[in-house]
Amino acid sequence: MDIIEEALKRASDTKALFIGEGAIKKVPEMFRQLFGEAKAIVVADTNTWKVAGEAVQKELVAAGIQTDEPFIFNDPELYAEWGYLMQLEERLKGTEAMAVAVGSGVINDLTKLSSHHLGKRYMIVGTAASMDGYTAYGASVSFEGNKQTFDCRAPFGAIIEPKVSAEAPKALAASGYADLIAKVPAGADWILAEAVGVEPIDQFSFDLVQKPLRESLSKPDAVFQGDVESTRLLAEGLIMSGFAMQALQSSRPASGTEHQFSHYWDMEGLCYEGKHVSHGFKVGIGTLVSTACLEYLLSKDVENLDVDACVAAWPSWEEMEAQIHSIFDGRPGHLSRALTESKNKYCDKDALRKQLEALKAGWPETKERIKAQIMTFEEVKDSLKRVHAPYEPEMIGVSKEKLKDTFRGIPFMRSRFTGMDILYRCGFMEEVTEKLFGKGGYWEI
């Protein structure tokens, strides 16, 4: 059984996948396999309609599948926002047709969530290797000014034509590459969570992401140049990440510290040069920070950690709550989230001792696993540079000062246990902050 067949077998929602040459011609066959004699409605925007939507519509009609008039967003500023979601939902509410989404992240998320609200399934024809959300559970949509992830089922089927994806705008592939390279430190975060006894690794989900990862990341220059085979490998790596999240019903296999930077900036509506910064580009900068932190942790003598000192210095919840209020003063949205998420993962001194004793006892083995898992900071930066993704925070409109300010808040922004929680529990935060932002640091201020 190959990896795709096994992934489909374990996936909770997606039951059909095709990545390869001639994929668009397979749309009618997959549609009938999934939906029987149902009617179809193509959902696209003006760009994706030109590159693939019109071809998909013609294939469906030629195969004798009944189709509604396509729904095409004609707003050049289209993004995954609640108002656009309501437009699509209103259209889908008025038909029995099942949606065939043609596009990448925005079209997929809007179709995914609107179909879910109506109790329908849909399929996606991807037009760019731009993110890992094609086959992921959940959709990221801006609601009342904040980007939020809403629970909803992944597509029933997915089709990717590598040639179409290879011809997509360069920034989309660069964003997808940055999103995929994030899985490297995310895997190390999961190793650390297991090492302290917080969250054991699900080996199937872990392997589904990690096994194809290095090959998918191996040719950033070729991805930028639009090489079809390299784009196919990138798309496959992203699709496997989505399947892993489906199998576990969690983003843990594909998301760690690095994604918390993106979530933080989503809450601020980060824009650069008048446009929303892509998920992948935000995550790429987060990946650099996460990698730098993991390198720092590997340099520490954790097997001789003074657990008694760490436990003595650990704040009570009331003390931590005061610290959170201080860090997020004047930012009510961040404060509310930080209090909720931090409370969910707060542990008392006894639990902290158990975590740190486990970390200390297993550190020689854990250290080797982390070293084998991660890429170096310079390797990550070089890869991002070669694929023409941002590799300095200023390239997405984040100053070094803002990056440092974000860094201070990251340990409190999500209940998921990551390498940042190790640094915080071990009392390393002040030292690692200096290492990152002090004299001679990665982002010297």
TORNURO-324379 format. One record per atom (N, C-alpha, C): y negated, x, z negated; residue in one letter. Coordinates in steps of 0.001 Angstrom, whole numbers, plus 500000, padded with zeros to 6 digits. Layout:
BEGIN
YXZa;...
***
This chain:
BEGIN
501198500845500000m;500000500000500000m;498749500882500000m;497865500724501045d;496687501581501097d;495636501087500120d;494577501881499969i;493580501611498929i;492866500284499153i;492590499923500432i;491906498670500713i;492814497488500389i;494082497581500773e;495033496510500476e;495184496314498972e;495273497424498243e;495389497338496791e;494117496767496174e;492967497174496723a;491690496658496209a;491594495149496413a;491990494675497587l;491961493244497866l;492919492483496954l;494039493096496671k;495031492459495801k;494480492273494391k;493721493266493925r;493201493228492559r;491846492516492443r;491144492367493575a;489812491766493533a;489896490299493124a;488937489872492327s;488927488492491845s;488394487511492885s;487528487968493787d;486826487053494696d;487063487335496169d;486968488584496579t;487031488933497998t;488478489047498457t;488811488318499501k;490195488272499964k;490394488790501383k;489321489246502014a;489443489801503362a;488357490848503569a;488730491947504210l;487789493034504486l;488179493720505773l;487164494012506601f;487406494855507773f;486214495775507951f;486490497073508016i;485471498081508310i;485959498864509514i;485232498815510619g;485674499578511777g;485064499097513074g;485413499784514134e;484898499481515461e;485324498078515886e;484408497361516489g;484713496011516956g;484753494978515853g;484160495302514713a;484250494411513551a;483629493044513822a;482515493012514538i;481826491736514760i;482706490766515533i;483521491273516414k;484428490398517169k;485497489772516275k;485681490325515096k;486676489792514171k;486114488724513227k;484825488434513366v;484211487444512482v;484891486075512595v;485098485531513812p;485733484200513887p;487129484168513260p;487924485196513500e;489269485255512937e;489228485237511415e;488335486049510826m;488228486075509374m;487689484757508843m;486723484186509551f;486159482913509098f;487239481851509022f;488076481748510054r;489155480741510048r;490179481042508963r;490465482333508768q;491418482737507725q;490940482265506350q;489645482344506126l;489082482028504815l;488706480558504654l;488165479962505722f;487560478635505596f;488232477552506438f;489290477906507143g;489984476903507953g;489105476357509054g;488993475039509105e;488230474383510182e;486797474050509763e;486311474678508717a;484953474410508248a;483915474821509291a;482720474268509141k;481592474625509989k;480936475887509434k;480285476671510287a;479619477914509878a;478111477811510073a;477376478543509214i;475934478706509416i;475590480169509187i;475013480795510185v;474608482197510090v;473291482283509333v;473223483202508358v;472002483451507582v;471570484885507859v;470325485072508287a;469835486412508645a;468324486462508455a;467747487635508678d;466294487727508819d;466008488124510266d;464743488254510603t;464420488503512011t;465004489824512506t;465085490829511644n;465650492111512059n;467162492050512189n;467838491500511174t;469303491486511211t;469829490497512252t;469011489489512578w;469401488584513657w;469490489349514979w;468515490225515212k;468505490995516468k;469666491982516537k;469940492688515420v;470930493769515485v;472371493269515405v;472580492082514798a;473961491608514669a;474087490092514580a;473080489421514046g;473191487986513815g;473442487182515065g;472703487480516117e;472871486751517378e;474268486970517939e;474774488215517831a;476131488516518304a;477172487758517493a;476968487666516186v;477890486914515322v;477890485442515713v;476698484885515932q;476585483480516340q;477347483233517644q;477189484115518609k;477868483962519903k;479383484030519752k;479863484938518898e;481306485064518677e;481873483792518050e;481152483235517096l;481616482007516444l;481681480854517435l;480629480696518251v;480578479614519236v;481675479791520280v;481848481037520753a;482863481312521776a;484276481024521271a;484476481181519985a;485800480940519399a;486026479468519076a;485042478622519374g;485201477196519149g;484940476744517729g;484298477593516942i;483953477223515561i;482634476454515575i;482621475295514945q;481385474516514865q;480343475273514060q;479116475280514541t;478055476017513837t;476807475170513690t;476126475343512578d;474798474770512396d;473770475689513028d;472554475197513154e;471444476041513587e;471301477195512595e;471247478441513060p;471125479589512143p;469887479464511247p;470006479966510030f;468865480021509118f;468339481445509139f;467129481634509656i;466572482976509824i;465264483084509043i;465244483967508047f;463992484250507331f;463070485014508280f;461838484548508444n;460921485241509365n;459776485932508654n;459919486140507339d;458885486818506559d;459161488317506541d;458262489151507088p;458488490606507102p;458505491220505709p;457959490499504716e;457945490993503337e;459114490455502512e;460123489917503179l;461274489321502502l;461913490285501506l;462150489780500291y;462947490530499317y;463709489536498458y;464594490028497617a;465447489142496821a;464631488536495685a;463972487418495977e;463061486780495031e;463392485289494970e;463128484677493829w;463575483313493557w;463044482295494568w;461813482469495022g;461252481538495996g;462050481530497296g;462428482716497772y;463246482792498980y;464636482213498729y;465149482431497529l;466450481867497162l;466406480347497274l;465340479734496773m;465221478276496818m;465124477757498250m;464458478524499131q;464385478130500540q;465780478053501147q;466565479096500900l;467914479133501463l;468798478071500808l;468672477919499518e;469502476947498803e;469240475537499312e;467974475216499581e;467626473899500100e;468286473654501450e;468317474712502280r;468956474561503605r;470466474402503466r;471093475198502624l;472554475124502468l;472980473835501778l;472074473281500983k;472375472021500286k;472516470874501290k;471841471012502427g;471832469943503415g;472925470029504450g;473917470888504230t;475005471035505195t;476322471317504486t;477407470954505147e;478732471285504625e;479174472661505103e;478369473296505949a;478746474579506543a;478822475687505491a;479715476647505754m;479854477838504920m;479023478956505532m;478294479676504698a;477368480694505188a;478083481956505636a;477616482485506761v;477994483817507213v;476716484645507138v;476568485393506055a;475367486201505855a;475432487433506747a;474346487738507413v;474268488917508275v;473071489739507814v;473346490868507173g;472267491685506642g;472787492677505633g;471897493139504760s;472319494084503726s;472002493492502362s;471339494260501480g;471205493848500093g;470490492530499865g;469326492344500501v;468523491145500250v;469243489891500743v;469672489909501996i;470362488746502564i;471649488455501794i;472373489501501443n;473631489314500715n;473384488665499359n;472422489184498597d;472170488647497262d;471652487213497316d;470758486920498259l;470235485561498376l;471337484575498756l;472196484973499686t;473280484091500114t;474347483962499037t;474607485064498351k;475618485063497293k;475248484082496182k;474005484176495703l;473605483356494569l;473384481895494972l;472787481665496143s;472562480274496565s;473894479577496826s;474854480264497429s;476175479673497654s;476856479358496332s;476732480279495388h;477331480071494069h;476732478848493369h;475415478696493443h;474752477545492823h;475283476224493384h;475694476246494657l;476153475029495329l;477670474876495300l;478345475791494595g;479805475712494507g;480504476054495810g;479851476874496635k;480403477246497936k;480818478718497945k;481615479091498928r;481919480486499199r;481178480913500470r;481121482197500711y;480466482710501910y;481138484009502315y;480799484495503496m;481249485829503908m;480037486626504363m;480161487952504310i;479048488836504651i;479415489737505822i;478504489859506758v;478599490854507821v;477505491873507532v;477895493024507001g;476928494026506578g;476325494770507748g;475024495028507665t;474325495710508763t;473820497092508388t;474057497531507151a;473611498866506723a;474458499315505543a;474697500620505466a;475402501187504306a;474356501536503259a;473756500489502664s;472547500682501874s;472712500486500374s;473860499915499930m;474043499668498491m;475493499258498252m;475870499181496969d;477256498874496637d;477483497398496321d;476474496564496588g;476553495169496177g;477261494238497132g;477649494732498323y;478306493838499276y;479475493094498637y;480357493837497987t;481558493219497408t;481486493142495890t;480295493244495335a;480155493235493880a;479991491822493349a;480449491640492137y;480225490408491386y;478777490409490911y;478067489310491085g;476685489217490625g;475671489505491722g;474452489008491513a;473363489207492475a;472092489577491732a;471336490517492281s;470070490952491678s;468916490260492394s;468228489395491666v;467142488604492242v;465960488600491274v;464758488730491805s;463561488684490960s;463269487244490559s;463101487027489257f;462796485697488723f;461676485827487710f;460599485087487925e;459423485146487056e;458929486580486874e;458948487324487985g;458388488669487989g;459330489775487574g;460523489429487094n;461472490451486648n;462742490412487482n;463204491597487895k;464480491694488596k;465596491455487587k;466442490484487874q;467522490132486960q;468832490045487716q;469931490328487010t;471250490194487605t;471859488882487140t;472193488037488112f;472757486726487821f;474250486717488134f;475020486135487242d;476455486030487475d;476722485115488660d;477522485593489592c;477966484766490717c;479095485488491437c;479883484729492153r;481076485279492783r;480719486173493966r;481526487192494163a;481389488082495313a;481789487326496588a;481501487877497764p;481857487172499006p;483358486969499142p;483724485919499843f;485124485620500129f;485677486656501106f;484827487107502027g;485227488113503004g;484056489001503363g;484353490217503838a;483297491164504207a;483692491922505457a;482725492115506329i;482937492843507578i;481803493856507743i;482168495076508061i;481166496130508293i;481459496790509631i;480483496799510517e;480577497500511800e;479841498828511642e;480556499964511502p;479889501246511241p;478822501616512270p;479053501248513530k;478073501597514567k;476743500890514314k;476797499630513902v;475580498892513572v;474896499530512367v;475690499853511330s;475128500463510116s;474513501823510403s;475141502591511318a;474641503927511653a;473303503860512378a;473038502731513032e;471783502569513771e;470691501907512939e;471005501577511691a;470014500950510801a;468920501958510456a;467777501489509971p;466711502413509562p;467232503488508613p;466755504709508787k;467251505863508021k;467156505647506519k;466096504961506081a;465888504772504647a;467007503949504014a;467636503059504778l;468698502227504227l;469935503059503909l;470318503937504854a;471465504811504595a;471160505793503474a;469928506293503428a;469543507215502350a;469633506516500999a;469216505248500949s;469289504480499711s;470745504253499305s;471595503927500286g;473013503739499997g;473660505013499495g;473279506136500093y;473819507426499659y;473403507716498218y;472135507449497898a;471647507690496528a;472357506778495535a;472628505544495944d;473363504625495073d;474790505124494848d;475388505715495881l;476765506187495749l;476873507467494924l;475917508383495088i;475989509638494327i;475821509368492829i;475232508220492500a;475085507825491093a;476432507618490413a;477478507350491202k;478795507096490606k;479388508362489988k;478844509506490352v;479359510769489790v;479028510858488295v;477743510832487896p;477466510855486451p;477908509581485744p;477955508451486466a;478432507212485843a;479879507372485386a;480672508087486178g;482050508362485781g;482118509220484529g;481214510184484422a;481163511037483218a;480761510217481995a;479855509268482175d;479459508393481067d;480657507601480537d;481495507134481444w;482672506366481027w;483666507268480274w;483806508507480749i;484662509472480054i;484178509666478617i;482867509758478438l;482298509941477098l;482487508697476234l;482344507520476839a;482553506284476086a;483997506184475599a;484912506635476422e;486323506645476007e;486548507693474916e;485888508821475036a;486096509922474084a;485719509552472655a;484740508662472500v;484336508251471143v;485005506946470713v;485873506412471567g;486607505206471208g;485864503912471419g;484797503928472229v;484005502716472452v;484560501867473585v;484927502497474704e;485397501747475873e;486415502570476656e;487699502237476545p;488723502988477278p;488565502824478785p;488936503841479518i;488852503811480981i;489954502927481555i;489562502025482461d;490524501287483272d;490817502157484491d;492001502730484524q;492285503771485507q;492196503287486944q;492640502050487197f;492564501532488568f;491118501460489038f;490250500855488224s;488833500716488601s;488154502079488710s;488476502967487776f;487899504308487800f;488287505037489093f;489570504997489422d;490057505698490617d;489528505079491902d;489370503765491906l;488890503080493107l;487505503590493500l;486690503911492503v;485363504478492764v;485444505973493015v;486139506682492136q;486059508138492121q;486890508833493197q;488045508287493568k;488912508992494516k;488276509189495891k;487627508170496482p;487004508402497798p;485604508993497719p;485116509214496494l;483691509494496300l;483239510796496956l;483944511888496695r;483471513183497200r;483490513230498728r;484510512634499340e;484543512618500801e;483401511765501353e;483139510629500711s;482058509750501167s;480688510404501056s;480550511349500109l;479271512029499877l;479165513372500597l;480215513750501322s;480342515138501782s;479396515538502913s;478811514551503642k;478007514911504812k;476666514184504826k;475784514531503891p;474486513839503852p;473659514037505117p;473749515213505729d;472990515461506973d;473457514519508072d;474782514358508185a;475348513501509228a;475004512029508974a;474977511629507717v;474575510257507384v;473149510017507860v;472258510958507582f;470864510810508008f;470744510768509529f;471567511538510208q;471513511604511672q;472149510390512346q;472766509517511559g;473366508318512124g;474758508523512681g;475467509529512194d;476841509749512631d;477709508561512201d;478441507992513134v;479175506748512867v;480287506959511841v;481062508035511974e;482174508264511045e;481670508544509632e;480610509313509511s;480049509584508183s;479486508317507558s;478891507463508380t;478387506178507896t;479537505284507462t;480648505327508197r;481830504538507810r;482349504978506448r;482414506281506231l;482889506795504942l;481949506391503806l;480642506455504080l;479664506029503079l;479849504548502765l;479972503725503804a;480152502283503603a;481425501992502822a;482489502715503135e;483760502487502441e;483643502843500959e;482951503955500665g;482754504336499272g;481975503280498507g;480946502720499140l;480147501679498501l;480958500392498310l;481739500044499325i;482573498844499242i;483604498973498128i;484210500154497985m;485204500363496927m;484569500215495538m;483318500638495410s;482616500462494140s;482471498982493808s;482141498193494824g;482036496755494624g;483355496147494192g;484443496569494819f;485770496067494452f;486136496447493019f;485772497666492617a;486065498104491252a;485347497221490237a;484102496855490547m;483352495978489655m;483962494583489605m;484453494121490762q;485149492837490788q;486401492863489918q;487195493911490095a;488480494005489395a;488287493994487889a;487212494636487424l;486965494740485982l;486011493656485480l;485390492906486418q;484363491919486066q;483249492576485248q;482908493796485663s;481883494567484974s;481366495629485928s;480103496026485759s;479546497104486581s;479857498481486005s;480614498537484908r;480926499819484268r;481462500871485238r;482378500553486177p;482907501605487049p;481860502279487931p;480709501629488106a;479731502130489072a;478346502337488495a;478196502183487187s;476847502186486614s;476842502811485231s;475914503762485031g;475766504409483737g;474297504616483423g;474005505748482802t;472617506062482425t;471661505919483594t;472075506429484755e;471186506471485917e;470679505089486321e;471529504065486181h;471107502716486546h;470114502137485542h;470119502647484334q;469195502131483330q;467743502460483687q;467545503570484394f;466202503897484887f;465755502841485896f;466664502469486781s;466342501445487773s;466036500109487097s;466853499718486119h;466610498462485405h;465250498485484708h;464919499601484112y;463642499767483403y;462476499566484370y;462557500244485522w;461461500146486493w;461442498801487197w;462612498151487310d;462638496793487857d;461785495860487007d;461868496052485691m;461104495192484778m;459598495407484931m;459232496533485488e;457814496833485726e;457387496523487156e;458352496065487972g;458033495756489362g;457583496976490134g;458270498103489943l;457849499371490545l;457656499259492059l;456478499631492500c;456166499680493933c;455599501054494261c;455771501462495501y;455200502716495970y;454675502492497380y;453422502846497591e;452749502663498878e;452846501210499337e;452677500301498349g;452624498876498652g;453953498185498837g;455056498885498634k;456374498272498837k;457251498467497607k;458147497500497380h;459106497640496296h;460031498831496593h;460253499650495595v;461132500806495752v;462578500322495759v;463377500825496690s;464756500363496802s;465565500730495560s;466579499929495304h;467476500174494170h;468049501594494230h;468539501977495398g;469159503294495538g;468213504433495239g;466963504314495660f;465998505387495427f;465662505525493944f;465550504398493240k;465317504461491791k;466529505078491088k;467702504657491505v;468934505168490907v;469102506663491198v;468675507100492382g;468779508512492731g;468004509402491765g;466783508994491423i;466008509756490438i;466692509686489076i;467202508512488728g;467953508380487480g;469183509276487445g;469814509461488586t;470990510330488679t;470634511772488367t;469480512206488840l;469031513568488529l;468821513745487030l;468197512752486386v;467969512843484939v;469302512823484191v;470182511909484572s;471489511808483913s;472273513102484061s;472245513681485266t;472958514945485513t;472390516069484654t;471058516138484556a;470425517158483716a;470860516994482259a;470964515767481794c;471389515509480411c;472846515914480192c;473691515640481173l;475103516013481053l;475261517534481055l;474473518227481874e;474514519689481865e;474070520228480511e;473047519602479950y;472587520002478617y;473705519800477595y;474365518653477635l;475428518356476676l;476562519370476786l;476901519764477997l;477961520756478198l;477598522114477611l;476306522355477450s;475866523650476895s;475924523680475370s;476130522520474753k;476095522427473301k;477473522705472681k;477440523229471466d;478662523581470725d;479163522341469963d;479597521331470724v;479935520042470128v;481167520134469231v;482075521065469523e;483284521180468687e;482948521636467258e;481734522156467063n;481285522548465720n;480122521672465238n;480032520468465781l;478967519529465423l;478982519248463917l;477804519261463303d;477677518923461876d;477612517400461756d;478780516786461648v;478859515326461606v;478140514770460377v;478272515459459235d;477609514992458014d;476097514892458206d;475522515878458864a;474073515881459103a;473671514751460048a;474492514526461072c;474214513446462029c;474256512088461338c;475262511899460479v;475401510627459767v;474251510430458789v;473864511500458109a;472755511409457149a;471447511044457840a;471267511529459064a;470016511283459798a;470008509942460528a;471167509277460586w;471274508031461369w;470449506917460717w;469586506262461480p;468726505229460898p;469481503939460589p;469007503231459603s;469487501870459377s;468985501012460539s;469529499786460673w;469043498933461749w;467555498640461577w;467101498453460352e;465686498172460113e;464811499349460555e;465279500556460307e;464537501750460740e;464546501874462262e;465695501591462880m;465757501658464333m;464879500576464958m;464874499418464366e;464050498321464855e;462570498723464844e;462136499390463784a;460748499854463703a;460469500892464781a;461438501750465030q;461287502769466074q;461151502114467453q;461956501104467708i;461902500386468984i;460545499706469157i;460029499098468088h;458707498469468150h;457640499504468493h;457774500703467950s;456806501760468216s;456862502222469672s;458079502409470182i;458253502910471554i;457746501905472583i;457990500613472335f;457675499596473340f;456448498759472965f;455590499318472144d;454366498622471751d;453546498254472996d;453176496997473109g;452381496550474250g;453193496156475457g;454520496233475362r;455399495843476475r;456411494820475959r;456014493564475835p;456857492557475203p;458200492340475894p;458211492420477228g;459472492243477949g;460470493331477623g;460003494577477658h;460861495710477329h;461303495649475859h;460365495279475002l;460666495215473571l;461770494201473285l;461646493020473860s;462637491974473627s;464024492418474084s;464054493001475268r;465348493463475785r;465907494598474929r;465058495549474564a;465512496697473782a;466070496274472429a;465435495307471788l;465919494839470493l;467286494173470625l;467431493351471647t;468708492651471853t;469827493620472206t;469575494478473188e;470605495397473660e;470979496417472583e;469986496923471869s;470248497930470837s;471019497332469670s;470690496108469317k;471403495435468230k;472880495264468584k;473130494978469872n;474508494750470323n;475376496007470252n;474755497186470329k;475578498395470264k;475323499239469013k;474486498718468122y;474226499460466889y;475512499560466057y;475703500715465449c;476844500893464552c;476343501429463211c;477078501147462152d;476675501662460839d;477135503111460686d;476848503691459562k;477149505110459359k;478650505399459389k;479459504487458863d;480908504697458872d;481442504721460304d;480978503761461115a;481416503713462510a;480914504930463278a;479684505353462983l;479136506549463629l;479997507764463308l;480398507902462058r;481235509040461665r;482536509056462468r;483157507913462618k;484408507839463384k;484188508252464839k;483084507772465416q;482779508130466804q;482590509639466958q;481793510226466090l;481473511652466220l;482660512542465863l;483483512119464922e;484689512888464596e;485642512883465797e;485751511730466462a;486602511640467653a;486055512523468775a;484729512484468960l;484093513314469985l;484334514789469696l;484134515179468468k;484276516579468065k;485711517065468238k;486665516270467787a;488071516671467860a;488549516799469305a;488068515921470164g;488534515941471551g;487628516690472503g;486579517367471963w;485573517958472847w;486119518993473831w;487021519899473449p;487502520867474444p;488064520189475698p;488848519140475509e;489405518420476664e;488328517603477370e;487489516913476599t;486430516085477186t;485457516940477993t;485124518102477463k;484200519001478153k;484745519393479519k;486029519693479585e;486632520074480875e;486648518901481841e;486895517697481328r;486882516509482190r;485487516266482756r;484473516452481935i;483090516255482396i;482718517310483436i;483084518555483168k;482784519643484119k;483435519374485464k;484667518861485435a;485372518563486688a;484777517342487390a;484151516453486620q;483641515197487163q;482289515353487850q;481373516080487237i;479992516032487718i;479697517065488808i;478633516813489527m;478021517791490408m;476896518442489609m;476492519637490010t;475373520278489319t;474069519586489708t;473051519784488892f;471736519230489176f;471255519673490558f;471415520950490869e;470950521472492156e;471740520885493315e;473043520647493121e;473847520022494177e;473377518591494443e;473109517849493376v;472637516478493543v;471283516463494247v;470383517319493794k;469040517367494381k;469104517760495856k;469917518745496168d;470055519193497557d;470638518089498440d;471619517366497929s;472229516283498701s;471225515170498974s;470442514802497972l;469414513785498163l;468374514246499177l;468015515513499087k;467034516071500019k;467567516027501453k;468826516384501629r;469412516444502974r;469585515068503614r;469784514035502778v;469907512689503335v;468545512004503449v;467477512744503044h;466087512263503094h;465861511107502115h;466482511210500963a;466200510302499848a;465246510999498886a;464489510258498097p;463585510888497121p;464353511777496149p;463786512957495876y;464420513889494942y;463437514383493881y;462220513864493915e;461226514081492867e;460679512721492468e;460389512477491189p;459946511151490764p;458671510679491467p;457770511620491782e;456531511236492456e;456794510592493823e;457955510866494397m;458289510324495720m;458602508833495668m;458722508275494464i;458850506818494323i;457705506253493471i;456664507053493293g;455500506581492557g;455622506694491052g;456496507577490569v;456683507787489133v;456198509191488779v;455165509285487965s;454675510596487541s;455653511213486548s;455517512514486325k;456366513173485327k;456128512566483935k;454876512223483655e;454565511604482360e;455258510250482224e;455252509476483305k;455905508164483284k;457428508325483162k;457971509336483822l;459407509595483716l;459779509931482275l;458958510730481630k;459213511090480229k;459126509862479328k;458132509033479591d;457976507811478800d;459185506894478988d;459651506778480218t;460855505984480490t;462052506563479762t;462185507875479823f;463318508562479201f;463417508237477710f;462291508186477040r;462271507883475601r;462861506503475311r;462690505574476260g;463151504210476034g;464570503929476469g;465158504815477286i;466467504542477885i;467583504294476860i;467665505022475743p;468779504769474815p;468813503343474263p;467705502612474401f;467605501296473772f;467705500135474773f;467802500457476066m;467610499421477073m;468874498685477494m;470036499198477097r;471264498496477473r;472349498761476451r;473188497760476218s;474244497899475214s;475403498766475697s;475450499063476994r;476515499931477516r;476398501329476924r;477510501881476478f;477537503220475881f;477593504268476989f;476651505220476956t;476584506272477963t;476351507620477295t;476187508647478125g;475894509980477614g;474617510027476812g;473655509147477126m;472418509098476342m;472701508729474894m;473696507884474675d;474049507492473305d;474683508656472548d;475397509516473263i;475934510735472641i;474779511619472174i;473810511827473057l;472660512669472712l;471916512107471505l;471733510805471492y;471005510154470407y;471773510248469092y;473080509981469137r;473901510018467930r;474053511428467363r;474039512414468245c;474181513805467802c;472851514423467362c;471772513676467484g;470467514204467080g;469865515184468066g;470251515067469351f;469800516026470370f;468586515545471162f;468078514353470899m;467063513777471784m;465792514611471875m;465310515091470762e;464074515877470787e;464270517153471598e;465397517795471389e;465666519050472091e;465862518831473590e;466600517781473963v;466836517546475388v;465556517085476080v;464687516372475364t;463399515975475942t;462566517213476278t;462572518185475390e;461873519440475652e;462496520178476826e;463818520153476897k;464542520821477982k;464180520225479343k;463966518918479364l;463649518239480609l;462172518328480977l;461285518179479959f;459861518013480254f;458962519097479669f;459538520004478902g;458747521077478314g;458564522239479268g;458027523324478769k;457743524514479581k;459034525033480211k;459017525202481520g;460188525678482243g;461244524616482462g;460962523351482108g;461932522272482223g;462048521764483646g;462978520861483832y;463218520282485150y;461951519603485684y;461227518907484799w;459990518201485185w;458895518598484193w;458525519855484232e;457541520392483280e;456228519643483356e;455738519246482175i;454458518549482107i;453396519498481566i;
***
